[in-house]
C-alpha cells in the first residue's frame, strides 16, 4: 500500500469520525421535548411524577429521545398510538413520540439485561433477541392492559350511574347537574367511569355541545354499552324524547345484557373445565396404575 493510499484512508477515517461527532453533538445540543403541563395529559404526567419510581428516572431521557423521533414521518403510527393512549386514559400523560421513545428505551434495557444474563449463565444469543423483543412490546402490553381495565370498569359501573342520572333528572335536575351529582357521590376517584363523567362535564363547561361531549366519550371508550348509551342520549335529544325515561330504559337493558353475559360465561366455564379435569384424571390414573404396568412389563408380576 502506497503512502498516498494510506494518507487518503486516514483522511477518510478522520472525516467520518468528525462527521459522526458533529452529528452526536447536534443531537445532544437539541433540547428535550417539553413535558405536557396542561389538559388531561399534563394532569396525568404530574400525578405519575409525584408518585416517584422508575418513570421519574427515565422521563427526561424519554423526552430527549422523543424530540429526535418527532421529525420522522410516522403519521399513521402516531394516529394509532394516540387513539390507544386516549382509550387508556392518557396513560402516563404520554405523547405518541414519547410512547415510541419508551419502547426503544425498554428494548435497550432488556438488551442490557439479556447481555448480563448471557455473560453470567451463557444462555445464548437467541435468548438475548427474545429479551429485546419482550422489551419492545412491554409498553404496548401495559397500555393494552390499562385499556382493558378501564373498559371493564366503565361497563361495570355504567348501568348504576345511568340509574342515578335518570333518578336525579326525574327530581328536576338537568343532564349536567345529574352527572355532577353522580360524580360528587362517587367514592373511588380513580375509577375510569368517574374520570370519563368528569371529563364530559369539563367539556360541557368549555362550551362543547352535549352531542360532541358524548361522542368523544364514545371514542375514548368504544364498548357496546357506551355506544348504546351515547346513541340513546343523542337520539333522545334530537327527537325531543324525555331523557329521564330513555336513560331508565337504557339502564334496564344494560343490566339485562350483563346478566346474559354472566350466564354465557358460566356456561362456557363448565365446558372449559372439562380439559383440565380430564388431564387431572389421567394423571391420577397414571400414578395409580403406572407401577402395575411397569411390573407387568418387566415380568415381575404384582
C-alpha positions, -999 to +999 in steps of 0.1 A: +000+000+000+015+033-011+018+063+013-007+082-007-033+055-003-027+053+035-030+091+037-064+090+019-076+063+042-066+082+073-082+113+059-115+095+051-115+079+086-109+113+101-137+129+081-161+101+091-152+105+128-156+142+126-190+139+109-202+113+134-190+135+163-208+165+148-240+145+144-238+134+180-231+170+191-261+183+172-283+156+188-270+164+223-275+201+216-311+198+207-333+204+238-356+177+251-393+178+243-414+198+268-434+177+292-472+182+288-483+206+316-519+213+306-550+193+300-556+157+308-520+147+297-505+173+320-525+162+350-517+125+344-479+133+340-479+154+371-496+127+392-472+100+379-441+122+386-454+129+421-456+092+429-419+087+421-404+054+409-386+043+378-406+065+355-391+096+371-356+084+363-362+077+326-387+105+319-360+132+309-343+107+287-376+096+272-385+133+263-350+138+249-353+108+226-389+118+217-376+151+203-353+132+179-382+109+168-405+139+161-393+146+125-398+110+114-429+106+091-448+081+111-482+098+108-504+067+107-485+051+135-488+082+156-526+084+150-530+047+161-509+053+192-528+085+201-561+065+198-547+038+221-534+064+246-568+081+247-586+048+253-560+041+281-570+074+298-539+093+286-516+067+301-487+083+320-495+115+301-475+102+271-474+116+236-471+094+206-434+102+202-428+096+239-445+062+236-422+053+208-392+065+228-404+044+258-405+013+235-369+020+224-356+025+260-374-006+271-359-027+244-324-013+252-329-020+289-339-056+282-310-059+258-286-050+286-303-074+309-300-102+284-263-095+278-256-096+316-276-128+320-258-143+290-224-133+305-233-150+338-252-180+326-243-183+289-279-185+277-272-180+241-278-152+215-314-163+207-325-156+242-310-121+240-332-114+210-362-127+229-353-102+257-351-074+232-385-084+216-401-086+250-388-052+260-401-037+227-437-049+233-437-043+271-451-007+269-478-019+244-487-047+268-491-022+297-512+002+276-534-027+263-539-039+299-548-004+310-574-002+282-589-035+291-591-025+328-608+008+320-633-007+297-643-033+324-647-005+350-669+016+326-691-013+316-695-024+352-704+010+366-724+024+337-759+009+345-758+021+381-746+056+371-774+058+344-799+048+370-787+076+393-787+102+364-823+092+355-834+094+391-819+129+397-833+141+363-868+129+374-863+150+405-858+182+384-821+184+376-808+188+341-783+164+325-751+182+335-765+187+371-773+150+373-738+140+361-723+163+387-744+147+414-732+113+404-695+123+403-697+141+437-712+109+453-685+086+438-662+073+465-634+059+442-619+089+424-596+067+404-624+048+387-624+050+349-661+058+347-657+087+372-629+101+352-649+099+320-680+116+335-658+144+350-643+149+315-678+151+300-687+178+325-655+197+317-661+196+280-697+209+286-683+237+307-659+246+279-687+252+255-690+219+237-724+206+229-738+176+247-736+156+215-700+164+210-690+155+246-709+122+244-694+112+210-660+120+224-668+097+254-678+070+229-644+074+211-625+071+243-644+040+255-658+023+223-676-005+241-710-018+232-726-005+264-711+030+259-721+032+222-757+023+231-758+049+259-744+076+237-767+067+208-798+067+231-790+101+246-781+117+212-813+104+196-834+115+226-820+150+223-826+152+185-862+138+186-872+156+218-880+125+238-879+126+277-843+119+285-850+106+320-873+078+307-848+069+279-820+066+304-841+044+327-849+020+298-812+021+288-801+012+323-825-018+324-812-030+290-776-028+302-783-048+333-801-074+313-772-076+289-748-080+318-769-108+332-770-126+299-732-122+295-727-136+330-749-167+322-729-173+290-696-170+308-708-195+335-720-219+307-686-216+289-667-222+322-682-257+326-670-266+291-636-251+296-632-270+329-635-304+311-600-302+297-581-296+330-603-322+348-595-349+322-558-341+325-560-344+363-580-377+360-554-391+335-526-381+359-542-398+389-548-430+369-512-429+356-499-426+392-521-454+404-517-479+375-482-469+365-463-491+389-485-521+380-479-516+343-441-513+349-441-545+369-460-564+343-438-551+315-406-562+333-421-597+342-421-593+379-458-596+383-478-578+410 
